[in-house]
Amino acid sequence: MIHTILIMILSTLFHRQQDYAVYGPNGGIATHITLPDGFNPETDKCPMVILMHGFMAKKEGNPIPSVAKALAKEGIASVSFDFDAHGKSEGRFIDMTISSEISDAKAVFDYVCKLPYVSEIAFACHSQGGVVGGMLAGQLNDNERKPVCLVLLAPAAVLKDDAIKGQCMFSHYDASNPPEYVNVMMHKLGRKFILEAQKLPIYETSGQYDGKVCLIHGTKDKIVPLSYSEKYHEVYSGSELHIIDGENHFFSKKKNEVVGIATDFLIRQLL
């Protein structure tokens, strides 16, 4: 009986590993590709947008699926994925850092670059994913292949200031000597994340990107104040800032307007 159960467990783990097309430093990365209707990947080509979710979110969370659906209607493919320790990806939350998420995004970018049907590539990123996508784009700026453009939805550069203050969401800690982990809404945020975040060159690295950038931010965002997108707007040489009156961090009030702005921008840059 024990032998049978052990075989079942090992079999489940083996098959789970086979489901991952992409691997980051902390394990398999769950991905989902959305192709335009009627698109034939064996004969056709199209642009692809890499979609990145935020802190403690997942690829199915708002506004990622809505953007993917809108892009598909316009002939643009997209790939959404779960960062390590999020959604269906592998890894422990306590080991997650901005660097590990940048490595995850880079692994997805490398994977997309190898897909024969993909022409141009762009990033569309929400919240902490915006910090990750912005920094990765800066790192890739001098590469032969880099994202054509970026859409940053409420990019959470506030995470650095929060780490310096010793706070995350509703949790507080000694910023000068963070504990091994901090409990944040039933997740263990690791000391490594905090120490790295305190010194993270967010704007310096992001500002190295010289492509077109679309920034979208709500005036009622209580998680990431509008001032952080305004700072991004100052840093980028080719950016446009869309301020959505009354909108919150998750774009739940004027989602169609936000998705429309993001989609229109990507169409202009990619098609």
Legacy VTK file of the C-alpha trace (Angstrom):
# vtk DataFile Version 3.0
C-alpha trace
ASCII
DATASET POLYDATA
POINTS 271 float
0.000 0.000 0.000
2.762 2.467 0.961
4.670 1.496 -2.176
1.610 2.223 -4.334
1.064 5.636 -2.713
4.731 6.524 -3.230
4.508 5.638 -6.919
1.389 7.795 -7.270
3.098 10.781 -5.619
6.220 10.445 -7.769
4.102 10.038 -10.870
2.138 13.200 -10.045
5.333 15.183 -9.507
6.835 13.850 -12.744
3.813 14.780 -14.827
3.635 18.192 -13.165
7.199 18.915 -14.164
6.424 18.009 -17.764
3.770 20.747 -17.883
6.364 23.537 -17.691
7.798 24.938 -20.892
9.807 27.559 -18.995
11.980 27.337 -15.889
13.237 30.115 -13.648
15.766 29.988 -10.779
13.108 28.708 -8.356
11.525 26.099 -10.620
8.880 25.694 -13.271
6.952 28.721 -14.500
3.310 28.202 -15.438
2.528 29.934 -18.730
-0.530 30.451 -20.901
-0.427 31.630 -24.509
-3.407 33.364 -26.121
-3.361 33.420 -29.922
-5.562 35.519 -32.241
-8.641 33.803 -33.645
-7.863 31.852 -36.793
-4.116 32.262 -36.289
-1.962 29.391 -37.573
1.378 29.286 -35.695
2.839 27.006 -38.373
2.366 29.500 -41.212
1.531 32.912 -39.725
3.474 35.493 -37.744
2.285 38.058 -35.206
3.565 40.236 -32.350
3.405 38.914 -28.796
2.919 40.769 -25.534
4.356 39.325 -22.318
1.886 40.006 -19.494
3.167 40.283 -15.903
0.998 40.235 -12.772
1.597 41.853 -9.405
2.484 40.943 -5.820
0.538 37.939 -4.462
-1.482 37.830 -7.692
-1.509 35.365 -10.601
-1.896 35.295 -14.363
-5.687 34.923 -14.104
-6.024 38.086 -12.016
-7.439 41.395 -13.263
-6.539 43.053 -15.605
-4.305 40.403 -17.282
-7.008 38.197 -18.940
-8.923 41.229 -20.219
-5.810 42.630 -21.901
-5.018 39.230 -23.448
-8.541 38.917 -24.838
-8.533 42.440 -26.268
-5.156 41.915 -27.930
-6.253 38.622 -29.518
-9.159 40.414 -31.202
-6.628 42.775 -32.800
-4.307 40.063 -34.112
-1.755 40.237 -31.287
-0.752 37.169 -29.287
0.113 37.250 -25.600
1.655 35.055 -22.945
0.729 35.356 -19.296
2.632 33.535 -16.571
2.821 33.059 -12.812
5.955 34.372 -11.130
7.759 31.929 -8.847
5.720 30.958 -5.752
2.591 32.450 -7.329
-0.335 30.668 -8.966
0.713 27.336 -10.452
4.448 28.050 -10.633
6.987 26.351 -8.410
9.042 27.916 -5.631
8.575 29.138 -2.052
7.236 32.619 -1.358
9.920 33.179 1.255
12.563 32.826 -1.501
10.874 35.240 -3.906
12.674 38.526 -4.663
12.483 41.146 -7.386
15.657 39.606 -8.834
14.086 36.147 -8.972
11.031 37.600 -10.706
13.228 39.434 -13.206
14.914 36.081 -13.908
11.481 34.494 -14.387
10.449 37.229 -16.825
13.759 36.916 -18.678
13.206 33.148 -18.998
9.766 33.786 -20.496
11.234 36.432 -22.808
13.914 33.983 -24.009
11.224 31.356 -24.581
9.097 33.763 -26.628
12.119 34.805 -28.690
12.488 31.193 -29.814
8.886 30.821 -30.963
9.030 30.861 -34.799
5.699 32.654 -35.226
6.556 35.645 -33.027
7.671 38.885 -34.664
7.894 41.876 -32.287
7.685 41.552 -28.493
6.236 43.968 -25.942
5.627 43.971 -22.174
2.398 44.842 -20.346
2.832 44.733 -16.573
0.766 45.455 -13.472
1.929 46.610 -10.033
5.036 44.709 -8.870
5.115 43.192 -12.336
5.576 46.747 -13.568
8.760 47.101 -11.526
9.984 43.766 -12.881
9.081 44.499 -16.500
10.511 47.997 -16.371
13.826 46.843 -14.928
14.108 43.911 -17.335
13.456 46.202 -20.300
16.243 48.456 -19.060
18.600 45.501 -18.793
17.681 44.375 -22.321
17.937 47.810 -23.924
21.306 47.244 -25.575
20.468 43.718 -26.712
19.847 42.898 -30.350
16.328 41.847 -29.401
14.393 43.806 -26.809
10.756 44.760 -26.165
9.416 47.219 -28.717
7.348 49.012 -26.067
6.072 48.817 -22.495
2.721 49.256 -20.803
3.078 49.815 -17.048
-0.160 49.709 -15.077
0.259 51.233 -11.606
3.932 50.141 -11.385
4.721 49.514 -7.709
8.025 51.332 -7.234
6.641 52.132 -3.781
7.918 48.695 -2.693
11.387 50.192 -2.190
10.149 52.990 0.063
7.948 50.530 1.956
10.945 48.259 2.584
12.945 51.221 3.880
10.067 52.183 6.199
9.569 48.598 7.388
6.094 47.954 6.076
4.305 45.754 3.551
0.554 45.935 3.167
-0.678 45.868 6.801
2.472 44.269 8.225
5.289 46.156 9.951
8.835 45.186 10.938
12.216 46.584 11.977
13.626 47.828 8.675
17.154 48.064 10.088
17.127 44.387 11.047
14.352 42.516 9.228
13.351 39.087 10.571
13.770 35.879 8.607
10.325 36.527 7.198
7.325 38.794 7.669
3.787 37.440 7.599
1.916 39.309 4.881
-1.663 38.117 4.406
-0.713 34.494 5.157
2.417 34.686 2.978
5.978 34.656 4.285
7.827 37.603 2.771
11.519 36.755 3.122
14.290 38.855 4.634
16.163 38.587 1.327
13.304 40.332 -0.497
13.297 43.177 2.019
17.055 43.773 2.061
17.232 43.735 -1.732
14.213 46.018 -2.106
15.777 48.631 0.187
18.629 49.143 -2.293
16.858 48.321 -5.547
17.825 50.687 -8.421
14.305 50.746 -9.820
14.271 54.026 -11.715
17.968 53.927 -12.575
17.670 50.548 -14.299
14.247 51.169 -15.825
15.383 54.499 -17.236
17.963 52.764 -19.417
15.118 51.648 -21.685
14.693 54.069 -24.605
11.555 52.675 -26.242
7.968 53.908 -26.036
6.218 53.545 -22.675
2.542 53.846 -21.730
1.868 54.523 -18.042
-1.646 54.071 -16.628
-2.530 54.966 -13.043
-5.662 55.686 -11.013
-6.112 58.720 -8.790
-7.647 56.599 -5.999
-4.864 54.010 -5.871
-4.267 53.474 -2.128
-1.558 50.835 -2.641
0.709 52.672 -5.081
0.301 56.465 -5.098
0.088 58.192 -8.475
3.380 59.986 -7.774
5.306 56.802 -8.581
4.007 56.707 -12.149
4.690 60.416 -12.415
8.300 59.664 -11.476
8.475 56.966 -14.167
7.090 59.522 -16.631
9.988 61.850 -15.764
12.569 59.066 -16.090
11.474 57.744 -19.481
12.387 59.775 -22.547
9.441 58.482 -24.606
6.487 57.956 -22.294
2.851 58.920 -22.075
0.967 59.039 -18.769
-2.758 58.303 -18.561
-4.341 59.312 -15.249
-7.673 57.580 -14.626
-9.883 59.641 -12.357
-11.364 57.698 -9.440
-9.709 54.403 -10.393
-8.132 52.081 -7.832
-5.031 49.898 -7.942
-6.799 46.942 -9.531
-8.634 48.941 -12.213
-11.965 47.446 -11.209
-14.083 50.565 -11.798
-13.069 51.576 -15.320
-11.525 48.349 -16.563
-12.762 48.717 -20.140
-11.264 52.208 -20.404
-7.930 51.031 -19.020
-7.802 47.952 -21.255
-8.697 50.136 -24.229
-5.844 52.568 -23.538
-3.346 49.722 -23.156
-4.578 47.904 -26.264
-4.634 51.017 -28.454
-1.074 51.857 -27.440
0.157 48.332 -28.208
-1.617 48.326 -31.582
0.071 51.598 -32.529
3.508 50.270 -31.634
3.229 46.683 -32.862
1.036 46.691 -35.974
LINES 1 272
271 0 1 2 3 4 5 6 7 8 9 10 11 12 13 14 15 16 17 18 19 20 21 22 23 24 25 26 27 28 29 30 31 32 33 34 35 36 37 38 39 40 41 42 43 44 45 46 47 48 49 50 51 52 53 54 55 56 57 58 59 60 61 62 63 64 65 66 67 68 69 70 71 72 73 74 75 76 77 78 79 80 81 82 83 84 85 86 87 88 89 90 91 92 93 94 95 96 97 98 99 100 101 102 103 104 105 106 107 108 109 110 111 112 113 114 115 116 117 118 119 120 121 122 123 124 125 126 127 128 129 130 131 132 133 134 135 136 137 138 139 140 141 142 143 144 145 146 147 148 149 150 151 152 153 154 155 156 157 158 159 160 161 162 163 164 165 166 167 168 169 170 171 172 173 174 175 176 177 178 179 180 181 182 183 184 185 186 187 188 189 190 191 192 193 194 195 196 197 198 199 200 201 202 203 204 205 206 207 208 209 210 211 212 213 214 215 216 217 218 219 220 221 222 223 224 225 226 227 228 229 230 231 232 233 234 235 236 237 238 239 240 241 242 243 244 245 246 247 248 249 250 251 252 253 254 255 256 257 258 259 260 261 262 263 264 265 266 267 268 269 270
